[in-house]
Structures are given as C-alpha cells and as structure tokens.
C-alpha cells in the first residue's frame, strides 16, 4: 500500500492529551500527527466516518487546541486497543500555525 500523506508526520516528545470535548474525558493517545491528521491509539469506540470534537493538550509546552476530526480508518488490536487514523477537518488558523511549529521540531519522516 502506498503512503498517501501530504504532510510530514511527527512523534511528540511530550505527552499529548486528547480530550473528547463532548464528555471531557481522555479519548486516546497520539502515536503521531501531522498538520492534516493524527494516528491515535485508545480504548474508546472509533469507526470509519465517526466525527469527534477533540482537544489536543500538551501541558509542558502550553499548547491547547480544539480540533474537529473524522475517522478515516480504525483497526482493533488483540490488546483491546483500537488504532485509528483521523483527518483534521476543523482547526483555527492560529492553532494550526502552532501545530505546524511543533511538528517542524519533531518530524519523523
């Protein structure tokens, strides 16, 4: 399968909290992210087509950004984790610029 990413992925060096804004609960952990999407691992239900309003929080860096995302693929694991690829469908321009700055510091590909 060919890689169709348009933007570089980055693994965050600090803990990134992903909060579901509808429930105010931790949703998943960030495996990596780009300015257009995220790979998340969690135990919450996620399926292709699901739309979530999440908040990315990196306390150590003073970063907090609400984002709208759509699940483009989800794969349950034997460990009861679910890995899911999410496309960012809504983010404020100022938050997107901060996200780009963070990613440039930690690009993995």
PDB file as gemmi writes it, atoms N, CA and C in Angstrom:
CRYST1    1.000    1.000    1.000  90.00  90.00  90.00 P 1                      
ATOM      1  N   UNK A   1       0.850  -1.177   0.000  1.00  0.00           N  
ATOM      2  CA  UNK A   1       0.000   0.000   0.000  1.00  0.00           C  
ATOM      3  C   UNK A   1       0.892   1.235   0.000  1.00  0.00           C  
ATOM      4  N   UNK A   2       0.634   2.174  -0.882  1.00  0.00           N  
ATOM      5  CA  UNK A   2       1.476   3.360  -0.964  1.00  0.00           C  
ATOM      6  C   UNK A   2       1.050   4.395   0.068  1.00  0.00           C  
ATOM      7  N   UNK A   3       2.032   5.137   0.556  1.00  0.00           N  
ATOM      8  CA  UNK A   3       1.803   6.181   1.532  1.00  0.00           C  
ATOM      9  C   UNK A   3       1.250   7.400   0.807  1.00  0.00           C  
ATOM     10  N   UNK A   4       0.072   7.874   1.205  1.00  0.00           N  
ATOM     11  CA  UNK A   4      -0.548   8.985   0.517  1.00  0.00           C  
ATOM     12  C   UNK A   4      -0.580  10.252   1.359  1.00  0.00           C  
ATOM     13  N   UNK A   5       0.288  10.348   2.342  1.00  0.00           N  
ATOM     14  CA  UNK A   5       0.321  11.530   3.193  1.00  0.00           C  
ATOM     15  C   UNK A   5       0.827  12.738   2.416  1.00  0.00           C  
ATOM     16  N   UNK A   6       0.204  13.881   2.687  1.00  0.00           N  
ATOM     17  CA  UNK A   6       0.626  15.136   2.062  1.00  0.00           C  
ATOM     18  C   UNK A   6       1.560  15.917   2.977  1.00  0.00           C  
ATOM     19  N   UNK A   7       1.543  15.590   4.275  1.00  0.00           N  
ATOM     20  CA  UNK A   7       2.329  16.337   5.254  1.00  0.00           C  
ATOM     21  C   UNK A   7       3.181  15.383   6.083  1.00  0.00           C  
ATOM     22  N   UNK A   8       4.312  15.881   6.538  1.00  0.00           N  
ATOM     23  CA  UNK A   8       5.219  15.086   7.360  1.00  0.00           C  
ATOM     24  C   UNK A   8       4.567  14.733   8.689  1.00  0.00           C  
ATOM     25  N   UNK A   9       4.864  13.524   9.176  1.00  0.00           N  
ATOM     26  CA  UNK A   9       4.380  13.071  10.483  1.00  0.00           C  
ATOM     27  C   UNK A   9       5.412  13.422  11.546  1.00  0.00           C  
ATOM     28  N   UNK A  10       4.943  13.583  12.769  1.00  0.00           N  
ATOM     29  CA  UNK A  10       5.841  13.846  13.883  1.00  0.00           C  
ATOM     30  C   UNK A  10       5.376  13.069  15.097  1.00  0.00           C  
ATOM     31  N   UNK A  11       6.339  12.537  15.843  1.00  0.00           N  
ATOM     32  CA  UNK A  11       6.051  11.948  17.148  1.00  0.00           C  
ATOM     33  C   UNK A  11       6.339  13.028  18.169  1.00  0.00           C  
ATOM     34  N   UNK A  12       5.409  13.272  19.044  1.00  0.00           N  
ATOM     35  CA  UNK A  12       5.578  14.333  20.024  1.00  0.00           C  
ATOM     36  C   UNK A  12       6.457  13.855  21.183  1.00  0.00           C  
ATOM     37  N   UNK A  13       7.451  14.655  21.572  1.00  0.00           N  
ATOM     38  CA  UNK A  13       8.344  14.258  22.660  1.00  0.00           C  
ATOM     39  C   UNK A  13       7.678  14.360  24.037  1.00  0.00           C  
ATOM     40  N   UNK A  14       6.620  15.115  24.139  1.00  0.00           N  
ATOM     41  CA  UNK A  14       5.900  15.289  25.404  1.00  0.00           C  
ATOM     42  C   UNK A  14       4.569  14.554  25.324  1.00  0.00           C  
ATOM     43  N   UNK A  15       3.956  14.330  26.445  1.00  0.00           N  
ATOM     44  CA  UNK A  15       2.653  13.695  26.473  1.00  0.00           C  
ATOM     45  C   UNK A  15       1.615  14.613  25.854  1.00  0.00           C  
ATOM     46  N   UNK A  16       0.880  14.087  24.899  1.00  0.00           N  
ATOM     47  CA  UNK A  16      -0.214  14.828  24.279  1.00  0.00           C  
ATOM     48  C   UNK A  16      -1.518  14.210  24.766  1.00  0.00           C  
ATOM     49  N   UNK A  17      -2.285  14.986  25.473  1.00  0.00           N  
ATOM     50  CA  UNK A  17      -3.592  14.526  25.927  1.00  0.00           C  
ATOM     51  C   UNK A  17      -4.604  14.817  24.832  1.00  0.00           C  
ATOM     52  N   UNK A  18      -5.446  13.850  24.540  1.00  0.00           N  
ATOM     53  CA  UNK A  18      -6.514  14.017  23.563  1.00  0.00           C  
ATOM     54  C   UNK A  18      -7.821  13.865  24.328  1.00  0.00           C  
ATOM     55  N   UNK A  19      -8.520  14.974  24.482  1.00  0.00           N  
ATOM     56  CA  UNK A  19      -9.729  15.029  25.282  1.00  0.00           C  
ATOM     57  C   UNK A  19     -10.950  15.109  24.368  1.00  0.00           C  
ATOM     58  N   UNK A  20     -11.945  14.269  24.620  1.00  0.00           N  
ATOM     59  CA  UNK A  20     -13.211  14.358  23.903  1.00  0.00           C  
ATOM     60  C   UNK A  20     -13.968  15.531  24.516  1.00  0.00           C  
ATOM     61  N   UNK A  21     -14.214  16.571  23.741  1.00  0.00           N  
ATOM     62  CA  UNK A  21     -14.846  17.768  24.292  1.00  0.00           C  
ATOM     63  C   UNK A  21     -16.313  17.545  24.656  1.00  0.00           C  
ATOM     64  N   UNK A  22     -16.940  16.514  24.126  1.00  0.00           N  
ATOM     65  CA  UNK A  22     -18.341  16.248  24.459  1.00  0.00           C  
ATOM     66  C   UNK A  22     -18.470  15.601  25.841  1.00  0.00           C  
ATOM     67  N   UNK A  23     -17.466  14.802  26.235  1.00  0.00           N  
ATOM     68  CA  UNK A  23     -17.535  14.098  27.523  1.00  0.00           C  
ATOM     69  C   UNK A  23     -16.513  14.604  28.529  1.00  0.00           C  
ATOM     70  N   UNK A  24     -15.542  15.399  28.055  1.00  0.00           N  
ATOM     71  CA  UNK A  24     -14.435  15.912  28.869  1.00  0.00           C  
ATOM     72  C   UNK A  24     -13.562  14.787  29.426  1.00  0.00           C  
ATOM     73  N   UNK A  25     -13.536  13.650  28.713  1.00  0.00           N  
ATOM     74  CA  UNK A  25     -12.730  12.501  29.115  1.00  0.00           C  
ATOM     75  C   UNK A  25     -11.583  12.293  28.147  1.00  0.00           C  
ATOM     76  N   UNK A  26     -10.511  11.678  28.656  1.00  0.00           N  
ATOM     77  CA  UNK A  26      -9.382  11.308  27.799  1.00  0.00           C  
ATOM     78  C   UNK A  26      -9.883  10.354  26.719  1.00  0.00           C  
ATOM     79  N   UNK A  27      -9.576  10.645  25.459  1.00  0.00           N  
ATOM     80  CA  UNK A  27     -10.080   9.856  24.342  1.00  0.00           C  
ATOM     81  C   UNK A  27      -9.075   8.821  23.873  1.00  0.00           C  
ATOM     82  N   UNK A  28      -7.825   9.226  23.707  1.00  0.00           N  
ATOM     83  CA  UNK A  28      -6.801   8.326  23.155  1.00  0.00           C  
ATOM     84  C   UNK A  28      -5.430   8.952  23.346  1.00  0.00           C  
ATOM     85  N   UNK A  29      -4.406   8.206  22.945  1.00  0.00           N  
ATOM     86  CA  UNK A  29      -3.034   8.710  22.949  1.00  0.00           C  
ATOM     87  C   UNK A  29      -2.602   8.954  21.510  1.00  0.00           C  
ATOM     88  N   UNK A  30      -1.820   9.999  21.304  1.00  0.00           N  
ATOM     89  CA  UNK A  30      -1.295  10.303  19.979  1.00  0.00           C  
ATOM     90  C   UNK A  30      -0.100   9.409  19.702  1.00  0.00           C  
ATOM     91  N   UNK A  31      -0.146   8.672  18.597  1.00  0.00           N  
ATOM     92  CA  UNK A  31       1.008   7.897  18.146  1.00  0.00           C  
ATOM     93  C   UNK A  31       1.899   8.818  17.314  1.00  0.00           C  
ATOM     94  N   UNK A  32       1.283   9.523  16.360  1.00  0.00           N  
ATOM     95  CA  UNK A  32       1.979  10.571  15.619  1.00  0.00           C  
ATOM     96  C   UNK A  32       0.932  11.510  15.041  1.00  0.00           C  
ATOM     97  N   UNK A  33       1.391  12.649  14.552  1.00  0.00           N  
ATOM     98  CA  UNK A  33       0.454  13.598  13.983  1.00  0.00           C  
ATOM     99  C   UNK A  33       1.112  14.416  12.896  1.00  0.00           C  
ATOM    100  N   UNK A  34       0.274  14.998  12.072  1.00  0.00           N  
ATOM    101  CA  UNK A  34       0.718  15.921  11.037  1.00  0.00           C  
ATOM    102  C   UNK A  34      -0.256  17.095  11.066  1.00  0.00           C  
ATOM    103  N   UNK A  35      -0.022  18.075  10.216  1.00  0.00           N  
ATOM    104  CA  UNK A  35      -0.940  19.210  10.221  1.00  0.00           C  
ATOM    105  C   UNK A  35      -2.301  18.860   9.637  1.00  0.00           C  
ATOM    106  N   UNK A  36      -2.415  17.694   9.018  1.00  0.00           N  
ATOM    107  CA  UNK A  36      -3.702  17.310   8.436  1.00  0.00           C  
ATOM    108  C   UNK A  36      -4.349  16.097   9.109  1.00  0.00           C  
ATOM    109  N   UNK A  37      -3.635  15.430  10.040  1.00  0.00           N  
ATOM    110  CA  UNK A  37      -4.234  14.261  10.663  1.00  0.00           C  
ATOM    111  C   UNK A  37      -3.459  13.708  11.834  1.00  0.00           C  
ATOM    112  N   UNK A  38      -4.034  12.673  12.451  1.00  0.00           N  
ATOM    113  CA  UNK A  38      -3.436  12.046  13.628  1.00  0.00           C  
ATOM    114  C   UNK A  38      -3.615  10.537  13.559  1.00  0.00           C  
ATOM    115  N   UNK A  39      -2.670   9.833  14.140  1.00  0.00           N  
ATOM    116  CA  UNK A  39      -2.815   8.408  14.403  1.00  0.00           C  
ATOM    117  C   UNK A  39      -3.000   8.292  15.905  1.00  0.00           C  
ATOM    118  N   UNK A  40      -4.151   7.751  16.311  1.00  0.00           N  
ATOM    119  CA  UNK A  40      -4.464   7.630  17.729  1.00  0.00           C  
ATOM    120  C   UNK A  40      -4.578   6.170  18.129  1.00  0.00           C  
ATOM    121  N   UNK A  41      -4.286   5.896  19.394  1.00  0.00           N  
ATOM    122  CA  UNK A  41      -4.457   4.566  19.974  1.00  0.00           C  
ATOM    123  C   UNK A  41      -5.256   4.743  21.257  1.00  0.00           C  
ATOM    124  N   UNK A  42      -6.360   4.026  21.349  1.00  0.00           N  
ATOM    125  CA  UNK A  42      -7.186   4.166  22.540  1.00  0.00           C  
ATOM    126  C   UNK A  42      -8.133   3.004  22.726  1.00  0.00           C  
ATOM    127  N   UNK A  43      -8.934   3.083  23.755  1.00  0.00           N  
ATOM    128  CA  UNK A  43      -9.901   2.035  24.059  1.00  0.00           C  
ATOM    129  C   UNK A  43     -11.335   2.489  23.782  1.00  0.00           C  
ATOM    130  N   UNK A  44     -11.517   3.760  23.439  1.00  0.00           N  
ATOM    131  CA  UNK A  44     -12.847   4.274  23.118  1.00  0.00           C  
ATOM    132  C   UNK A  44     -13.254   3.816  21.728  1.00  0.00           C  
ATOM    133  N   UNK A  45     -14.540   3.635  21.512  1.00  0.00           N  
ATOM    134  CA  UNK A  45     -15.042   3.213  20.207  1.00  0.00           C  
ATOM    135  C   UNK A  45     -14.713   4.258  19.142  1.00  0.00           C  
ATOM    136  N   UNK A  46     -14.210   3.774  18.017  1.00  0.00           N  
ATOM    137  CA  UNK A  46     -13.959   4.635  16.861  1.00  0.00           C  
ATOM    138  C   UNK A  46     -14.152   3.789  15.614  1.00  0.00           C  
ATOM    139  N   UNK A  47     -14.821   4.374  14.639  1.00  0.00           N  
ATOM    140  CA  UNK A  47     -15.103   3.659  13.398  1.00  0.00           C  
ATOM    141  C   UNK A  47     -15.050   4.638  12.231  1.00  0.00           C  
ATOM    142  N   UNK A  48     -14.810   4.110  11.053  1.00  0.00           N  
ATOM    143  CA  UNK A  48     -14.727   4.938   9.853  1.00  0.00           C  
ATOM    144  C   UNK A  48     -15.987   5.799   9.747  1.00  0.00           C  
ATOM    145  N   UNK A  49     -15.759   7.090   9.513  1.00  0.00           N  
ATOM    146  CA  UNK A  49     -16.862   8.034   9.374  1.00  0.00           C  
ATOM    147  C   UNK A  49     -17.245   8.756  10.646  1.00  0.00           C  
ATOM    148  N   UNK A  50     -16.800   8.263  11.801  1.00  0.00           N  
ATOM    149  CA  UNK A  50     -17.101   8.945  13.062  1.00  0.00           C  
ATOM    150  C   UNK A  50     -16.450  10.328  13.063  1.00  0.00           C  
ATOM    151  N   UNK A  51     -17.173  11.299  13.585  1.00  0.00           N  
ATOM    152  CA  UNK A  51     -16.665  12.664  13.708  1.00  0.00           C  
ATOM    153  C   UNK A  51     -16.628  13.009  15.195  1.00  0.00           C  
ATOM    154  N   UNK A  52     -15.498  13.586  15.623  1.00  0.00           N  
ATOM    155  CA  UNK A  52     -15.318  13.945  17.030  1.00  0.00           C  
ATOM    156  C   UNK A  52     -14.821  15.375  17.141  1.00  0.00           C  
ATOM    157  N   UNK A  53     -15.204  16.029  18.232  1.00  0.00           N  
ATOM    158  CA  UNK A  53     -14.638  17.320  18.602  1.00  0.00           C  
ATOM    159  C   UNK A  53     -13.675  17.035  19.747  1.00  0.00           C  
ATOM    160  N   UNK A  54     -12.382  17.146  19.459  1.00  0.00           N  
ATOM    161  CA  UNK A  54     -11.343  16.808  20.427  1.00  0.00           C  
ATOM    162  C   UNK A  54     -10.548  18.047  20.806  1.00  0.00           C  
ATOM    163  N   UNK A  55      -9.750  17.897  21.839  1.00  0.00           N  
ATOM    164  CA  UNK A  55      -8.827  18.958  22.222  1.00  0.00           C  
ATOM    165  C   UNK A  55      -7.456  18.323  22.425  1.00  0.00           C  
ATOM    166  N   UNK A  56      -6.459  18.869  21.752  1.00  0.00           N  
ATOM    167  CA  UNK A  56      -5.074  18.437  21.950  1.00  0.00           C  
ATOM    168  C   UNK A  56      -4.473  19.311  23.036  1.00  0.00           C  
ATOM    169  N   UNK A  57      -3.874  18.683  24.041  1.00  0.00           N  
ATOM    170  CA  UNK A  57      -3.288  19.431  25.151  1.00  0.00           C  
ATOM    171  C   UNK A  57      -1.886  18.907  25.416  1.00  0.00           C  
ATOM    172  N   UNK A  58      -0.896  19.800  25.326  1.00  0.00           N  
ATOM    173  CA  UNK A  58       0.476  19.473  25.720  1.00  0.00           C  
ATOM    174  C   UNK A  58       0.835  20.462  26.822  1.00  0.00           C  
ATOM    175  N   UNK A  59       0.565  20.058  28.049  1.00  0.00           N  
ATOM    176  CA  UNK A  59       0.722  20.941  29.197  1.00  0.00           C  
ATOM    177  C   UNK A  59       2.132  21.520  29.285  1.00  0.00           C  
ATOM    178  N   UNK A  60       3.146  20.665  29.080  1.00  0.00           N  
ATOM    179  CA  UNK A  60       4.542  21.093  29.219  1.00  0.00           C  
ATOM    180  C   UNK A  60       4.920  22.208  28.250  1.00  0.00           C  
ATOM    181  N   UNK A  61       4.223  22.300  27.132  1.00  0.00           N  
ATOM    182  CA  UNK A  61       4.537  23.308  26.116  1.00  0.00           C  
ATOM    183  C   UNK A  61       3.507  24.437  26.084  1.00  0.00           C  
ATOM    184  N   UNK A  62       2.519  24.368  26.960  1.00  0.00           N  
ATOM    185  CA  UNK A  62       1.486  25.390  26.978  1.00  0.00           C  
ATOM    186  C   UNK A  62       0.624  25.372  25.722  1.00  0.00           C  
ATOM    187  N   UNK A  63       0.472  24.201  25.115  1.00  0.00           N  
ATOM    188  CA  UNK A  63      -0.284  24.079  23.869  1.00  0.00           C  
ATOM    189  C   UNK A  63      -1.645  23.461  24.156  1.00  0.00           C  
ATOM    190  N   UNK A  64      -2.686  24.099  23.632  1.00  0.00           N  
ATOM    191  CA  UNK A  64      -4.055  23.604  23.800  1.00  0.00           C  
ATOM    192  C   UNK A  64      -4.827  24.029  22.561  1.00  0.00           C  
ATOM    193  N   UNK A  65      -5.379  23.053  21.819  1.00  0.00           N  
ATOM    194  CA  UNK A  65      -6.080  23.382  20.585  1.00  0.00           C  
ATOM    195  C   UNK A  65      -7.289  22.481  20.373  1.00  0.00           C  
ATOM    196  N   UNK A  66      -8.479  23.072  20.243  1.00  0.00           N  
ATOM    197  CA  UNK A  66      -9.639  22.271  19.870  1.00  0.00           C  
ATOM    198  C   UNK A  66      -9.575  21.946  18.383  1.00  0.00           C  
ATOM    199  N   UNK A  67      -9.930  20.705  18.034  1.00  0.00           N  
ATOM    200  CA  UNK A  67      -9.928  20.289  16.634  1.00  0.00           C  
ATOM    201  C   UNK A  67     -11.142  19.409  16.348  1.00  0.00           C  
ATOM    202  N   UNK A  68     -11.640  19.506  15.142  1.00  0.00           N  
ATOM    203  CA  UNK A  68     -12.662  18.579  14.669  1.00  0.00           C  
ATOM    204  C   UNK A  68     -11.959  17.537  13.815  1.00  0.00           C  
ATOM    205  N   UNK A  69     -12.293  16.261  14.009  1.00  0.00           N  
ATOM    206  CA  UNK A  69     -11.643  15.184  13.259  1.00  0.00           C  
ATOM    207  C   UNK A  69     -12.670  14.191  12.737  1.00  0.00           C  
ATOM    208  N   UNK A  70     -12.284  13.505  11.653  1.00  0.00           N  
ATOM    209  CA  UNK A  70     -13.087  12.423  11.098  1.00  0.00           C  
ATOM    210  C   UNK A  70     -12.226  11.171  11.014  1.00  0.00           C  
ATOM    211  N   UNK A  71     -12.750  10.050  11.478  1.00  0.00           N  
ATOM    212  CA  UNK A  71     -12.025   8.782  11.428  1.00  0.00           C  
ATOM    213  C   UNK A  71     -12.036   8.267   9.985  1.00  0.00           C  
ATOM    214  N   UNK A  72     -10.842   8.018   9.434  1.00  0.00           N  
ATOM    215  CA  UNK A  72     -10.741   7.508   8.061  1.00  0.00           C  
ATOM    216  C   UNK A  72     -10.397   6.023   8.028  1.00  0.00           C  
ATOM    217  N   UNK A  73      -9.885   5.499   9.128  1.00  0.00           N  
ATOM    218  CA  UNK A  73      -9.698   4.052   9.272  1.00  0.00           C  
ATOM    219  C   UNK A  73      -9.571   3.725  10.754  1.00  0.00           C  
ATOM    220  N   UNK A  74      -9.969   2.532  11.115  1.00  0.00           N  
ATOM    221  CA  UNK A  74      -9.868   2.065  12.504  1.00  0.00           C  
ATOM    222  C   UNK A  74      -9.561   0.577  12.482  1.00  0.00           C  
ATOM    223  N   UNK A  75      -8.661   0.162  13.363  1.00  0.00           N  
ATOM    224  CA  UNK A  75      -8.238  -1.236  13.396  1.00  0.00           C  
ATOM    225  C   UNK A  75      -8.112  -1.723  14.836  1.00  0.00           C  
ATOM    226  N   UNK A  76      -9.062  -2.538  15.296  1.00  0.00           N  
ATOM    227  CA  UNK A  76      -8.969  -3.108  16.641  1.00  0.00           C  
ATOM    228  C   UNK A  76      -7.755  -4.046  16.743  1.00  0.00           C  
ATOM    229  N   UNK A  77      -7.112  -4.041  17.898  1.00  0.00           N  
ATOM    230  CA  UNK A  77      -5.947  -4.882  18.150  1.00  0.00           C  
ATOM    231  C   UNK A  77      -6.312  -5.977  19.142  1.00  0.00           C  
ATOM    232  N   UNK A  78      -5.517  -7.020  19.199  1.00  0.00           N  
ATOM    233  CA  UNK A  78      -5.740  -8.105  20.158  1.00  0.00           C  
ATOM    234  C   UNK A  78      -5.573  -7.634  21.595  1.00  0.00           C  
ATOM    235  N   UNK A  79      -4.896  -6.508  21.783  1.00  0.00           N  
ATOM    236  CA  UNK A  79      -4.654  -5.953  23.114  1.00  0.00           C  
ATOM    237  C   UNK A  79      -5.835  -5.139  23.631  1.00  0.00           C  
ATOM    238  N   UNK A  80      -6.940  -5.109  22.870  1.00  0.00           N  
ATOM    239  CA  UNK A  80      -8.123  -4.305  23.171  1.00  0.00           C  
ATOM    240  C   UNK A  80      -7.935  -2.823  22.888  1.00  0.00           C  
ATOM    241  N   UNK A  81      -6.783  -2.450  22.335  1.00  0.00           N  
ATOM    242  CA  UNK A  81      -6.612  -1.081  21.853  1.00  0.00           C  
ATOM    243  C   UNK A  81      -7.209  -0.988  20.462  1.00  0.00           C  
ATOM    244  N   UNK A  82      -7.597   0.210  20.089  1.00  0.00           N  
ATOM    245  CA  UNK A  82      -8.025   0.478  18.722  1.00  0.00           C  
ATOM    246  C   UNK A  82      -7.095   1.545  18.168  1.00  0.00           C  
ATOM    247  N   UNK A  83      -6.489   1.258  17.027  1.00  0.00           N  
ATOM    248  CA  UNK A  83      -5.696   2.256  16.329  1.00  0.00           C  
ATOM    249  C   UNK A  83      -6.599   2.898  15.292  1.00  0.00           C  
ATOM    250  N   UNK A  84      -6.547   4.221  15.208  1.00  0.00           N  
ATOM    251  CA  UNK A  84      -7.392   4.913  14.238  1.00  0.00           C  
ATOM    252  C   UNK A  84      -6.664   6.065  13.595  1.00  0.00           C  
ATOM    253  N   UNK A  85      -6.880   6.200  12.291  1.00  0.00           N  
ATOM    254  CA  UNK A  85      -6.350   7.339  11.553  1.00  0.00           C  
ATOM    255  C   UNK A  85      -7.444   8.389  11.424  1.00  0.00           C  
ATOM    256  N   UNK A  86      -7.107   9.615  11.768  1.00  0.00           N  
ATOM    257  CA  UNK A  86      -8.083  10.705  11.767  1.00  0.00           C  
ATOM    258  C   UNK A  86      -7.601  11.867  10.907  1.00  0.00           C  
ATOM    259  N   UNK A  87      -8.519  12.404  10.136  1.00  0.00           N  
ATOM    260  CA  UNK A  87      -8.257  13.580   9.320  1.00  0.00           C  
ATOM    261  C   UNK A  87      -8.776  14.788  10.091  1.00  0.00           C  
ATOM    262  N   UNK A  88      -7.949  15.832  10.187  1.00  0.00           N  
ATOM    263  CA  UNK A  88      -8.384  17.061  10.842  1.00  0.00           C  
ATOM    264  C   UNK A  88      -9.299  17.802   9.868  1.00  0.00           C  
ATOM    265  N   UNK A  89     -10.528  18.061  10.302  1.00  0.00           N  
ATOM    266  CA  UNK A  89     -11.483  18.753   9.437  1.00  0.00           C  
ATOM    267  C   UNK A  89     -11.795  20.170   9.925  1.00  0.00           C  
ATOM    268  N   UNK A  90     -11.346  20.511  11.139  1.00  0.00           N  
ATOM    269  CA  UNK A  90     -11.592  21.848  11.659  1.00  0.00           C  
ATOM    270  C   UNK A  90     -10.531  22.196  12.695  1.00  0.00           C  
ATOM    271  N   UNK A  91      -9.841  23.310  12.440  1.00  0.00           N  
ATOM    272  CA  UNK A  91      -8.850  23.823  13.382  1.00  0.00           C  
ATOM    273  C   UNK A  91      -8.684  25.319  13.103  1.00  0.00           C  
ATOM    274  N   UNK A  92      -8.586  26.115  14.148  1.00  0.00           N  
ATOM    275  CA  UNK A  92      -8.388  27.557  13.988  1.00  0.00           C  
ATOM    276  C   UNK A  92      -7.013  27.815  13.378  1.00  0.00           C  
ATOM    277  N   UNK A  93      -6.912  28.841  12.579  1.00  0.00           N  
ATOM    278  CA  UNK A  93      -5.660  29.159  11.888  1.00  0.00           C  
ATOM    279  C   UNK A  93      -4.500  29.353  12.870  1.00  0.00           C  
ATOM    280  N   UNK A  94      -4.740  30.044  13.982  1.00  0.00           N  
ATOM    281  CA  UNK A  94      -3.655  30.275  14.956  1.00  0.00           C  
ATOM    282  C   UNK A  94      -3.198  28.954  15.577  1.00  0.00           C  
ATOM    283  N   UNK A  95      -4.137  28.040  15.822  1.00  0.00           N  
ATOM    284  CA  UNK A  95      -3.792  26.732  16.379  1.00  0.00           C  
ATOM    285  C   UNK A  95      -3.055  25.881  15.351  1.00  0.00           C  
ATOM    286  N   UNK A  96      -3.461  25.986  14.083  1.00  0.00           N  
ATOM    287  CA  UNK A  96      -2.782  25.260  13.020  1.00  0.00           C  
ATOM    288  C   UNK A  96      -1.332  25.719  12.906  1.00  0.00           C  
ATOM    289  N   UNK A  97      -1.089  27.013  13.024  1.00  0.00           N  
ATOM    290  CA  UNK A  97       0.285  27.506  12.935  1.00  0.00           C  
ATOM    291  C   UNK A  97       1.124  27.003  14.106  1.00  0.00           C  
ATOM    292  N   UNK A  98       0.549  26.985  15.299  1.00  0.00           N  
ATOM    293  CA  UNK A  98       1.272  26.441  16.461  1.00  0.00           C  
ATOM    294  C   UNK A  98       1.568  24.960  16.260  1.00  0.00           C  
ATOM    295  N   UNK A  99       0.599  24.226  15.715  1.00  0.00           N  
ATOM    296  CA  UNK A  99       0.784  22.805  15.446  1.00  0.00           C  
ATOM    297  C   UNK A  99       1.901  22.600  14.424  1.00  0.00           C  
ATOM    298  N   UNK A 100       1.916  23.402  13.377  1.00  0.00           N  
ATOM    299  CA  UNK A 100       2.988  23.316  12.377  1.00  0.00           C  
ATOM    300  C   UNK A 100       4.354  23.542  13.017  1.00  0.00           C  
ATOM    301  N   UNK A 101       4.443  24.533  13.897  1.00  0.00           N  
ATOM    302  CA  UNK A 101       5.712  24.828  14.578  1.00  0.00           C  
ATOM    303  C   UNK A 101       6.167  23.637  15.417  1.00  0.00           C  
ATOM    304  N   UNK A 102       5.247  23.014  16.154  1.00  0.00           N  
ATOM    305  CA  UNK A 102       5.589  21.844  16.962  1.00  0.00           C  
ATOM    306  C   UNK A 102       6.065  20.686  16.085  1.00  0.00           C  
ATOM    307  N   UNK A 103       5.365  20.470  14.992  1.00  0.00           N  
ATOM    308  CA  UNK A 103       5.701  19.366  14.093  1.00  0.00           C  
ATOM    309  C   UNK A 103       7.076  19.567  13.471  1.00  0.00           C  
ATOM    310  N   UNK A 104       7.392  20.773  13.068  1.00  0.00           N  
ATOM    311  CA  UNK A 104       8.700  21.045  12.449  1.00  0.00           C  
ATOM    312  C   UNK A 104       9.844  20.697  13.394  1.00  0.00           C  
ATOM    313  N   UNK A 105       9.606  20.790  14.676  1.00  0.00           N  
ATOM    314  CA  UNK A 105      10.645  20.487  15.657  1.00  0.00           C  
ATOM    315  C   UNK A 105      10.831  18.990  15.870  1.00  0.00           C  
ATOM    316  N   UNK A 106       9.858  18.166  15.428  1.00  0.00           N  
ATOM    317  CA  UNK A 106       9.901  16.745  15.750  1.00  0.00           C  
ATOM    318  C   UNK A 106       9.550  15.819  14.585  1.00  0.00           C  
ATOM    319  N   UNK A 107       9.811  16.225  13.368  1.00  0.00           N  
ATOM    320  CA  UNK A 107       9.440  15.430  12.192  1.00  0.00           C  
ATOM    321  C   UNK A 107      10.135  14.072  12.215  1.00  0.00           C  
ATOM    322  N   UNK A 108       9.361  13.000  11.854  1.00  0.00           N  
ATOM    323  CA  UNK A 108       9.924  11.650  11.806  1.00  0.00           C  
ATOM    324  C   UNK A 108      10.038  11.126  10.384  1.00  0.00           C  
ATOM    325  N   UNK A 109       9.410  11.772   9.403  1.00  0.00           N  
ATOM    326  CA  UNK A 109       9.602  11.345   8.011  1.00  0.00           C  
ATOM    327  C   UNK A 109       9.431  12.491   7.052  1.00  0.00           C  
TER     328      UNK A 109                                                      
END                                                                             
